[in-house]
Amino acid sequence: MIKKLFAFPIAIILALIIIKPYYHAGFPYTHDGENHLARFANYKIAVREGQIPPRFAPNLMNHYGYPVFNYNYPLANILSLPFSFLKINYEVTFKILAGILVLLGLVGVYHWLDRLQMPFKAMMFGTTVYALSPYLWSTILYRGNIGEIMAWGLFPWLFYFVESLRSYNNISYKFKSLIIAAFLLSHNVAVLFGIPLVLLYAFLRYKFDRIFWIRLATALGFGIALTLWFWLPAVTEKNLVTVGEVGLVSSFTSHFPTLKQLIVSPLSFGFSQPGSIDSLSFSLGLIQIVLLLISSIMIFKALISKALRQRKTLNNSLRLLSILVASCLWLVIFQLKLTKPIWELIPLVSFIQFPWRLSLFLGVFWAGIGALIWTLVKTNLKLVLIGLLIIQFISYLKAKPVDYFHRTNVDYDAFSQSTTTKNENLPKSFTYLEIADWQPRPVVLTGDVQVKVDYWTGSDRQYTIIAHTPAVIVEPTMYFAGWQTVADFNGEQKQLTYVDNEQIQGRIGYELEAVGTYELRSEFTQRTWPRMVGNAVSVVSIVCFISVLLLKSSKSRIAI
């Protein structure tokens, strides 16, 4: 017990070492970091303008707006809100959130290994192996994807949750179920591949244990219900945007790394290019490869040794080791081009964009392998493993971001791009290119009218039009499902029907057929069936969760 008290301080030290690049003034130049900072800004703006939950980023695409929040993992944006409203710089917010999630991941691995009843030294070794996940270091230094950092930090807790279902406590169980909900909002790709991996692990561990599966299914269902406000619109409305047609999805099979890249590529800044020549590192890690080799040899020997089969404790360890090794090998092999025919047969997997993203999940399995190997090998080999661990640690500490930059919150509030690599969340109808012409007022395409703007925001605006002739009006906003314009004409209110043609090009556009004065209000709403259903289910789930907690709390007070 005394030893375990040192675990948390050690985890803090490891986390502080991993996020060392963030101590520098400014923000590291990364692939995605700046985009996420702009999303923080737009999430705050959307909430401030009344979007709950936010789905349409008001200021992106030079104020024409962009429905990025309807499709992309919202957890980091949600957690950024308190910092944003306190006017903390978005760059600092990113660093704080990344640090917390890195620490959370290390603590999660430790707790999972503790549930597996590993010795303290084995747990610390496995946790350190997890801390040296090459994928995480590359993301911190060069890629800057906060969603993947959050998925990395939450993924171990799913394994801990699986192992903790054997000892059931109602209140604790419900709070642990929130882990699933958080993971479901952390990163789309992580959910697509991570949840099946956890279910497979659960099956290999507990087979057909009916009570276990009832508890797991209940928790998973509760997590899905809590997050249905995001997932139902994201899935059912994806046909409204170009996400399934961009090159990163349609040509994802051109981004398989080679086996050589997985083994020897150094930690470095770069990009994944179509073909086998890349400047981005896909390395699995020195200590990780050695652990995989050692464990594979041990399993092979166990399979041909009757003596080992007769030792129950060792058999249990090797059984778990076999599960973890098989998972690692599966994740490595499916990053190679030889598996391309299988990838092409499975629906939805193309949204991974880069098959090397499977390495995100390897850290947990290698942590378990490291802890088990520590319990099975002799002292001399343990010293070798520690030496390799130190070598890899030192090499990673020498890596630095390519550069730093700094911008104010005002700069991020006014970010004029889309925050997605290939504008994959662009509505299919939006073809207007002259977005630099944006002004906070409607545009008159045809007709003789006078315009007076009362107020204008990216999510809501009100203005008056005095039409002397029939007219065609366009608002400088890309049309996306949920926008509605209501006109008050001669005391009668009517929702206008949007039109689109070669002049409007996917913007909000409508016709005013009668001469007279129109009071108009346009707003972005939640009024599509997936959003209304998803929102309602999630709200009911939250109310039920709070009600159960209050009921249990009141019963406890009565008992006292």
C-alpha positions as CSV (number, residue, x, y, z in Angstrom):
1,M,0.0,0.0,0.0
2,I,2.9,2.4,0.9
3,K,4.5,1.7,-2.5
4,K,1.3,2.6,-4.3
5,L,1.3,6.0,-2.7
6,F,4.3,6.8,-4.9
7,A,2.6,5.8,-8.1
8,F,0.7,9.1,-8.6
9,P,3.7,11.4,-8.1
10,I,5.6,9.2,-10.6
11,A,2.8,9.5,-13.1
12,I,2.8,13.3,-12.6
13,I,6.6,13.3,-13.3
14,L,6.2,11.2,-16.4
15,A,3.4,13.4,-17.7
16,L,5.4,16.6,-17.1
17,I,8.3,15.0,-19.1
18,I,6.0,14.1,-22.0
19,I,4.5,17.6,-22.3
20,K,7.9,19.3,-22.0
21,P,7.5,20.9,-25.5
22,Y,4.6,22.9,-24.0
23,Y,6.8,24.7,-21.5
24,H,8.1,27.0,-24.3
25,A,6.5,30.3,-24.9
26,G,4.1,30.1,-27.8
27,F,2.7,27.0,-29.3
28,P,4.5,24.2,-31.3
29,Y,4.1,24.2,-35.0
30,T,2.1,21.0,-35.7
31,H,-0.1,19.5,-38.4
32,D,-3.4,20.1,-36.6
33,G,-2.8,22.2,-33.5
34,E,-3.7,25.6,-35.0
35,N,-7.0,24.1,-36.3
36,H,-8.0,22.9,-32.9
37,L,-7.2,26.2,-31.3
38,A,-9.6,27.8,-33.9
39,R,-12.2,25.3,-33.0
40,F,-11.9,26.2,-29.3
41,A,-12.6,29.8,-30.3
42,N,-15.6,28.9,-32.5
43,Y,-17.1,26.6,-30.0
44,K,-17.1,29.4,-27.4
45,I,-18.6,31.8,-30.0
46,A,-21.3,29.3,-31.0
47,V,-22.3,28.7,-27.3
48,R,-22.3,32.5,-26.7
49,E,-24.6,32.9,-29.7
50,G,-27.1,30.4,-28.4
51,Q,-26.1,27.1,-30.1
52,I,-26.5,24.4,-27.5
53,P,-25.0,22.1,-28.5
54,P,-22.8,23.8,-31.1
55,R,-22.9,22.3,-34.6
56,F,-22.1,25.2,-37.0
57,A,-18.8,27.1,-36.4
58,P,-19.9,30.7,-37.0
59,N,-16.6,32.4,-37.9
60,L,-14.9,29.7,-40.0
61,M,-14.5,30.1,-43.8
62,N,-14.2,33.8,-43.3
63,H,-17.6,34.1,-41.4
64,Y,-19.5,32.0,-44.0
65,G,-19.6,29.4,-41.3
66,Y,-18.7,25.7,-41.4
67,P,-20.6,22.7,-39.8
68,V,-17.4,21.1,-38.4
69,F,-18.9,20.6,-34.9
70,N,-21.7,18.5,-36.3
71,Y,-19.2,15.8,-37.4
72,N,-16.0,16.1,-35.4
73,Y,-15.3,14.9,-31.8
74,P,-16.5,17.5,-29.4
75,L,-14.9,16.5,-26.0
76,A,-11.8,18.8,-26.3
77,N,-14.0,21.7,-27.3
78,I,-16.4,21.1,-24.4
79,L,-13.6,21.0,-21.9
80,S,-12.1,24.1,-23.4
81,L,-15.2,26.2,-22.6
82,P,-14.5,27.1,-19.0
83,F,-11.0,28.3,-20.0
84,S,-12.4,30.2,-23.0
85,F,-15.0,32.1,-20.9
86,L,-12.3,33.0,-18.4
87,K,-10.4,34.5,-21.4
88,I,-7.4,32.2,-21.0
89,N,-5.4,32.0,-24.2
90,Y,-6.5,29.0,-26.3
91,E,-2.9,27.9,-26.6
92,V,-2.6,27.7,-22.9
93,T,-5.9,25.8,-22.7
94,F,-4.6,23.2,-25.2
95,K,-1.5,22.7,-23.2
96,I,-3.5,22.3,-19.9
97,L,-6.0,19.8,-21.5
98,A,-3.2,17.8,-23.1
99,G,-1.3,17.6,-19.8
100,I,-4.3,16.5,-17.9
101,L,-5.2,13.7,-20.4
102,V,-1.7,12.5,-20.6
103,L,-1.6,12.2,-16.8
104,L,-5.1,10.5,-16.9
105,G,-3.8,7.9,-19.4
106,L,-0.8,7.0,-17.2
107,V,-3.0,6.7,-14.1
108,G,-5.5,4.7,-16.1
109,V,-2.9,2.2,-17.2
110,Y,-1.6,1.9,-13.6
111,H,-5.2,1.2,-12.3
112,W,-5.8,-1.4,-15.1
113,L,-2.6,-3.2,-14.3
114,D,-3.5,-3.1,-10.6
115,R,-6.9,-4.7,-11.4
116,L,-4.9,-7.5,-13.1
117,Q,-3.1,-7.9,-9.8
118,M,0.4,-7.1,-11.1
119,P,3.2,-6.5,-8.6
120,F,4.1,-2.9,-8.0
121,K,7.4,-2.9,-9.9
122,A,5.7,-4.6,-12.9
123,M,2.9,-1.9,-12.9
124,M,5.5,0.9,-12.8
125,F,7.4,-0.7,-15.7
126,G,4.3,-1.2,-17.8
127,T,3.2,2.4,-17.1
128,T,6.6,3.7,-18.2
129,V,6.4,1.6,-21.4
130,Y,3.0,3.3,-22.0
131,A,4.5,6.7,-21.3
132,L,7.0,6.0,-24.1
133,S,4.3,5.4,-26.8
134,P,5.8,6.7,-30.0
135,Y,2.4,7.7,-31.3
136,L,1.8,10.0,-28.3
137,W,5.2,11.7,-28.6
138,S,4.7,12.2,-32.3
139,T,1.3,13.7,-31.7
140,I,2.6,16.0,-28.9
141,L,5.6,17.2,-30.9
142,Y,4.5,17.2,-34.5
143,R,0.8,16.3,-35.2
144,G,-1.0,18.3,-32.4
145,N,-4.3,16.4,-32.6
146,I,-5.9,17.0,-29.2
147,G,-8.7,14.5,-30.0
148,E,-6.1,11.7,-30.3
149,I,-4.4,12.8,-27.1
150,M,-7.7,12.5,-25.3
151,A,-8.5,9.1,-26.8
152,W,-5.0,8.0,-25.8
153,G,-5.6,9.1,-22.2
154,L,-9.1,7.6,-21.9
155,F,-8.5,4.3,-23.7
156,P,-6.8,2.5,-20.7
157,W,-9.8,3.4,-18.5
158,L,-12.0,1.2,-20.8
159,F,-9.8,-1.8,-20.0
160,Y,-9.9,-0.9,-16.3
161,F,-13.7,-0.6,-16.5
162,V,-13.9,-4.1,-18.1
163,E,-11.8,-5.6,-15.3
164,S,-13.8,-3.8,-12.6
165,L,-17.2,-5.1,-13.7
166,R,-16.6,-8.2,-11.6
167,S,-16.8,-6.2,-8.4
168,Y,-20.1,-4.3,-8.9
169,N,-21.0,-1.1,-6.9
170,N,-24.0,0.7,-8.2
171,I,-22.9,4.3,-7.7
172,S,-19.2,3.6,-8.7
173,Y,-20.5,1.7,-11.7
174,K,-22.5,4.6,-13.0
175,F,-19.6,7.0,-12.6
176,K,-17.3,4.6,-14.4
177,S,-19.9,4.4,-17.2
178,L,-19.1,8.1,-17.8
179,I,-15.7,6.9,-19.0
180,I,-17.4,5.3,-22.0
181,A,-19.3,8.5,-22.8
182,A,-16.1,10.6,-22.6
183,F,-14.3,8.2,-24.9
184,L,-17.2,8.2,-27.4
185,L,-16.7,12.0,-27.7
186,S,-12.9,12.0,-27.7
187,H,-12.1,11.1,-31.4
188,N,-14.3,9.6,-34.1
189,V,-11.6,7.2,-35.5
190,A,-10.7,6.1,-32.0
191,V,-14.3,5.2,-31.3
192,L,-14.7,3.4,-34.7
193,F,-11.7,1.1,-33.9
194,G,-11.3,1.3,-30.1
195,I,-14.7,0.1,-29.0
196,P,-14.5,-3.1,-31.1
197,L,-11.0,-3.7,-29.6
198,V,-12.3,-3.3,-26.1
199,L,-15.2,-5.7,-26.8
200,L,-12.8,-8.2,-28.2
201,Y,-10.6,-8.0,-25.2
202,A,-13.7,-8.4,-22.9
203,F,-14.7,-11.5,-24.8
204,L,-11.3,-13.1,-24.6
205,R,-11.2,-12.4,-20.9
206,Y,-14.7,-13.3,-19.8
207,K,-16.1,-15.4,-22.7
208,F,-19.8,-16.0,-22.1
209,D,-20.1,-14.7,-18.5
210,R,-23.8,-13.5,-18.7
211,I,-23.7,-11.2,-15.7
212,F,-20.5,-9.5,-17.0
213,W,-22.0,-8.9,-20.5
214,I,-25.3,-7.6,-19.0
215,R,-23.3,-5.0,-17.0
216,L,-21.1,-4.1,-19.9
217,A,-24.0,-3.8,-22.4
218,T,-25.9,-1.6,-19.9
219,A,-22.9,0.7,-19.4
220,L,-22.2,0.9,-23.2
221,G,-25.8,1.6,-23.9
222,F,-25.9,4.3,-21.3
223,G,-22.7,5.9,-22.8
224,I,-24.3,5.8,-26.2
225,A,-27.5,7.4,-24.9
226,L,-25.5,10.2,-23.3
227,T,-23.6,10.9,-26.5
228,L,-26.4,10.4,-29.0
229,W,-26.8,14.2,-29.3
230,F,-23.5,14.0,-31.3
231,W,-23.4,10.6,-32.9
232,L,-26.9,10.4,-34.4
233,P,-26.6,13.6,-36.4
234,A,-22.9,12.9,-37.2
235,V,-23.9,9.5,-38.8
236,T,-27.3,10.3,-40.4
237,E,-26.3,13.7,-41.8
238,K,-22.9,12.8,-43.2
239,N,-24.5,12.6,-46.7
240,L,-25.0,16.4,-46.5
241,V,-21.2,17.0,-46.7
242,T,-18.3,15.8,-48.8
243,V,-16.6,13.8,-46.0
244,G,-17.0,10.5,-47.9
245,E,-15.7,11.9,-51.2
246,V,-12.5,13.6,-50.3
247,G,-9.1,12.0,-51.2
248,L,-8.1,11.2,-47.6
249,V,-11.0,8.8,-47.4
250,S,-11.3,7.5,-50.9
251,S,-7.6,6.9,-51.2
252,F,-6.8,5.8,-47.6
253,T,-5.2,2.6,-48.9
254,S,-2.3,4.6,-50.4
255,H,-1.1,5.5,-46.9
256,F,0.1,2.1,-45.7
257,P,3.5,2.3,-44.0
258,T,6.1,-0.3,-44.8
259,L,7.4,-2.8,-42.2
260,K,10.8,-1.0,-42.3
261,Q,9.1,2.3,-41.4
262,L,7.4,0.6,-38.5
263,I,10.6,-0.7,-37.2
264,V,13.3,1.9,-37.8
265,S,11.8,5.3,-38.8
266,P,13.1,7.9,-36.4
267,L,10.9,10.3,-34.4
268,S,10.7,13.3,-36.8
269,F,8.4,15.9,-38.2
270,G,6.9,15.3,-41.6
271,F,3.8,14.2,-43.4
272,S,2.2,11.0,-44.6
273,Q,2.4,10.9,-48.4
274,P,0.7,8.5,-50.8
275,G,3.0,5.7,-51.5
276,S,5.9,4.3,-49.4
277,I,8.0,7.5,-49.1
278,D,7.0,9.5,-46.1
279,S,8.7,12.1,-43.8
280,L,6.5,11.4,-40.8
281,S,7.6,8.7,-38.3
282,F,5.6,5.5,-37.9
283,S,8.0,3.8,-35.5
284,L,6.6,1.3,-33.1
285,G,9.4,2.0,-30.6
286,L,12.6,0.1,-29.5
287,I,11.4,-1.2,-26.2
288,Q,8.0,-2.1,-27.7
289,I,9.5,-4.2,-30.4
290,V,11.9,-6.0,-28.0
291,L,9.0,-6.7,-25.6
292,L,6.9,-8.1,-28.5
293,L,9.8,-10.4,-29.6
294,I,10.4,-11.7,-26.0
295,S,6.8,-12.3,-25.3
296,S,6.3,-14.1,-28.7
297,I,9.2,-16.4,-27.8
298,M,7.8,-17.1,-24.4
299,I,4.4,-18.0,-25.8
300,F,5.9,-20.3,-28.4
301,K,7.9,-22.1,-25.7
302,A,4.9,-22.4,-23.6
303,L,2.9,-24.0,-26.4
304,I,5.5,-26.8,-26.8
305,S,6.3,-27.3,-23.1
306,K,4.2,-29.6,-21.1
307,A,5.9,-28.5,-17.9
308,L,4.7,-25.0,-18.3
309,R,1.2,-26.1,-18.9
310,Q,1.1,-27.8,-15.5
311,R,1.9,-24.5,-13.7
312,K,-1.5,-22.8,-13.2
313,T,-0.1,-19.3,-12.2
314,L,2.2,-19.1,-15.2
315,N,-0.6,-20.5,-17.5
316,N,-2.9,-17.6,-16.4
317,S,-0.2,-15.1,-17.1
318,L,0.7,-16.6,-20.5
319,R,-3.0,-16.7,-21.4
320,L,-3.3,-13.0,-20.8
321,L,0.0,-12.4,-22.5
322,S,-1.2,-14.2,-25.5
323,I,-4.3,-12.0,-25.7
324,L,-2.2,-8.8,-25.6
325,V,0.5,-10.1,-28.0
326,A,-2.2,-11.2,-30.5
327,S,-3.8,-7.8,-30.3
328,C,-0.5,-6.0,-30.9
329,L,0.3,-8.3,-33.9
330,W,-3.1,-7.7,-35.3
331,L,-2.7,-3.9,-35.0
332,V,0.7,-4.0,-36.6
333,I,-0.1,-6.3,-39.4
334,F,-3.2,-4.3,-40.4
335,Q,-1.0,-1.3,-40.9
336,L,0.7,-3.1,-43.8
337,K,-0.3,-3.1,-47.4
338,L,-0.8,-6.9,-47.5
339,T,-4.1,-6.4,-45.6
340,K,-5.5,-4.0,-48.2
341,P,-8.0,-6.5,-49.6
342,I,-9.5,-6.9,-46.1
343,W,-9.7,-3.2,-45.5
344,E,-11.6,-2.7,-48.7
345,L,-14.2,-5.3,-47.7
346,I,-15.1,-3.7,-44.3
347,P,-17.6,-0.8,-44.3
348,L,-16.7,2.6,-42.8
349,V,-13.0,1.8,-42.1
350,S,-12.0,4.2,-44.9
351,F,-12.7,7.0,-42.5
352,I,-9.5,6.2,-40.6
353,Q,-7.8,8.1,-43.5
354,F,-4.4,6.7,-42.4
355,P,-4.0,3.0,-41.5
356,W,-1.0,3.9,-39.3
357,R,-3.5,5.5,-36.9
358,L,-4.0,2.0,-35.5
359,S,-0.8,2.6,-33.5
360,L,-2.9,4.9,-31.2
361,F,-4.1,1.7,-29.5
362,L,-0.9,-0.2,-29.2
363,G,0.3,1.7,-26.1
364,V,-2.2,0.0,-23.8
365,F,-1.4,-3.5,-25.0
366,W,2.3,-3.0,-24.8
367,A,1.9,-1.7,-21.3
368,G,0.2,-4.9,-20.3
369,I,2.9,-7.0,-22.1
370,G,5.6,-5.0,-20.3
371,A,4.1,-5.6,-16.9
372,L,3.7,-9.3,-17.6
373,I,7.2,-9.8,-19.0
374,W,8.5,-8.1,-15.9
375,T,6.9,-10.8,-13.7
376,L,8.1,-13.7,-15.9
377,V,11.8,-12.9,-16.7
378,K,14.9,-13.0,-14.6
379,T,16.8,-10.1,-13.2
380,N,19.5,-9.9,-15.9
381,L,16.9,-9.5,-18.6
382,K,15.0,-6.9,-16.5
383,L,18.2,-4.9,-16.4
384,V,18.5,-5.1,-20.2
385,L,14.9,-3.9,-20.5
386,I,15.5,-1.0,-18.2
387,G,18.5,0.0,-20.3
388,L,16.5,-0.1,-23.5
389,L,13.8,2.0,-21.7
390,I,16.3,4.6,-20.7
391,I,17.8,4.7,-24.3
392,Q,14.4,5.3,-25.8
393,F,13.5,7.9,-23.1
394,I,16.7,9.9,-23.8
395,S,16.2,9.8,-27.6
396,Y,12.7,11.1,-27.2
397,L,13.8,13.8,-24.9
398,K,16.1,15.1,-27.6
399,A,13.3,15.5,-30.1
400,K,12.0,19.1,-30.4
401,P,9.2,20.8,-32.3
402,V,10.3,22.3,-35.6
403,D,9.2,25.8,-34.5
404,Y,6.8,27.8,-32.2
405,F,4.2,30.5,-32.9
406,H,1.9,32.6,-30.9
407,R,-1.5,34.3,-31.7
408,T,-4.0,36.1,-29.5
409,N,-7.5,34.9,-28.8
410,V,-8.8,37.6,-31.2
411,D,-6.7,36.0,-34.0
412,Y,-8.2,32.6,-33.3
413,D,-11.7,34.1,-33.1
414,A,-11.3,35.5,-36.6
415,F,-9.6,32.3,-38.0
416,S,-10.7,32.3,-41.7
417,Q,-10.1,28.7,-42.8
418,S,-12.1,25.5,-42.3
419,T,-9.9,23.7,-39.7
420,T,-10.2,20.5,-41.8
421,T,-7.5,19.2,-44.1
422,K,-9.5,18.9,-47.3
423,N,-12.6,20.8,-46.3
424,E,-14.3,17.5,-45.8
425,N,-17.2,19.0,-43.8
426,L,-18.2,21.3,-46.7
427,P,-21.9,21.1,-47.6
428,K,-22.2,19.5,-51.0
429,S,-24.2,22.4,-52.4
430,F,-21.7,25.1,-51.3
431,T,-19.6,26.0,-54.4
432,Y,-19.2,29.8,-53.7
433,L,-15.5,30.7,-53.9
434,E,-15.5,34.5,-53.3
435,I,-15.7,34.2,-49.5
436,A,-13.4,37.2,-49.0
437,D,-16.3,39.4,-49.9
438,W,-18.1,38.7,-46.6
439,Q,-20.0,41.6,-44.9
440,P,-22.5,41.3,-42.0
441,R,-25.5,42.1,-44.2
442,P,-27.6,40.4,-46.8
443,V,-26.7,40.6,-50.5
444,V,-29.3,41.7,-53.1
445,L,-28.9,39.6,-56.2
446,T,-31.9,41.0,-58.1
447,G,-34.5,43.7,-57.3
448,D,-34.8,47.2,-55.8
449,V,-34.7,47.0,-52.0
450,Q,-33.5,48.9,-49.0
451,V,-31.8,46.9,-46.1
452,K,-31.5,47.8,-42.5
453,V,-29.6,45.4,-40.2
454,D,-30.7,45.2,-36.5
455,Y,-28.0,42.8,-35.5
456,W,-25.9,40.1,-37.1
457,T,-24.1,37.1,-35.7
458,G,-22.8,33.9,-37.2
459,S,-25.7,31.9,-35.7
460,D,-28.6,34.4,-35.6
461,R,-29.4,37.7,-37.4
462,Q,-32.3,40.1,-37.8
463,Y,-32.9,42.8,-40.4
464,T,-35.5,44.7,-42.3
465,I,-36.0,44.8,-46.1
466,I,-38.2,47.3,-47.8
467,A,-38.8,45.7,-51.3
468,H,-39.8,48.1,-54.1
469,T,-39.8,45.2,-56.5
470,P,-39.7,41.4,-56.3
471,A,-36.1,40.4,-55.2
472,V,-33.7,37.6,-54.6
473,I,-31.8,37.9,-51.4
474,V,-28.7,36.0,-50.3
475,E,-27.1,35.9,-46.8
476,P,-23.3,35.5,-46.8
477,T,-23.6,32.2,-45.0
478,M,-23.2,28.7,-46.3
479,Y,-26.5,26.8,-46.2
480,F,-26.6,23.8,-43.9
481,A,-29.5,21.8,-42.6
482,G,-31.0,23.6,-39.6
483,W,-30.9,27.2,-40.9
484,Q,-34.3,28.8,-40.9
485,T,-35.5,32.3,-42.0
486,V,-38.8,33.6,-40.8
487,A,-40.4,36.7,-42.4
488,D,-42.9,39.0,-40.8
489,F,-44.9,40.6,-43.7
490,N,-48.0,42.6,-43.1
491,G,-48.4,41.1,-39.6
492,E,-48.1,37.5,-40.7
493,Q,-45.1,35.3,-40.0
494,K,-44.0,32.8,-42.6
495,Q,-40.9,30.5,-42.8
496,L,-39.2,31.2,-46.1
497,T,-38.3,28.4,-48.5
498,Y,-34.6,28.5,-49.5
499,V,-33.7,28.4,-53.2
500,D,-30.4,27.6,-54.9
501,N,-29.0,28.2,-58.3
502,E,-25.8,29.1,-60.1
503,Q,-25.8,32.6,-58.6
504,I,-26.6,31.5,-55.0
505,Q,-24.1,28.6,-55.0
506,G,-25.1,27.0,-51.7
507,R,-25.5,30.2,-49.7
508,I,-28.7,31.0,-47.8
509,G,-30.9,32.4,-50.4
510,Y,-34.6,33.2,-50.9
511,E,-37.1,35.1,-53.0
512,L,-39.3,38.0,-51.9
513,E,-42.2,38.0,-54.4
514,A,-44.4,40.8,-53.0
515,V,-43.6,44.5,-52.6
516,G,-43.6,45.8,-49.1
517,T,-41.7,45.7,-45.8
518,Y,-40.3,42.5,-44.4
519,E,-39.0,41.9,-40.9
520,L,-36.6,38.9,-41.2
521,R,-34.8,36.7,-38.8
522,S,-32.5,33.9,-39.7
523,E,-31.1,31.5,-37.1
524,F,-29.3,28.2,-36.9
525,T,-31.5,25.6,-35.1
526,Q,-31.5,22.0,-33.9
527,R,-34.6,21.3,-36.0
528,T,-33.7,18.2,-37.9
529,W,-35.0,14.8,-36.7
530,P,-31.5,13.4,-35.8
531,R,-30.6,16.4,-33.7
532,M,-34.0,16.5,-31.9
533,V,-34.0,12.8,-31.2
534,G,-30.4,12.7,-30.2
535,N,-30.7,15.7,-28.0
536,A,-33.8,14.4,-26.3
537,V,-32.3,11.0,-25.6
538,S,-29.2,12.5,-24.1
539,V,-31.1,15.0,-22.0
540,V,-33.3,12.2,-20.6
541,S,-30.2,10.1,-19.9
542,I,-28.6,12.9,-18.0
543,V,-31.8,13.5,-16.0
544,C,-32.0,9.8,-15.1
545,F,-28.4,9.7,-14.1
546,I,-28.8,12.7,-11.8
547,S,-32.0,11.3,-10.4
548,V,-30.4,8.0,-9.5
549,L,-27.6,9.8,-7.7
550,L,-30.0,12.0,-5.7
551,L,-32.1,9.0,-4.9
552,K,-29.1,7.0,-3.6
553,S,-27.9,10.0,-1.7
554,S,-31.2,10.5,0.0
555,K,-31.4,6.8,0.9
556,S,-28.0,7.0,2.4
557,R,-29.0,10.0,4.6
558,I,-32.2,8.2,5.8
559,A,-30.1,5.1,6.7
560,I,-27.7,7.2,8.7
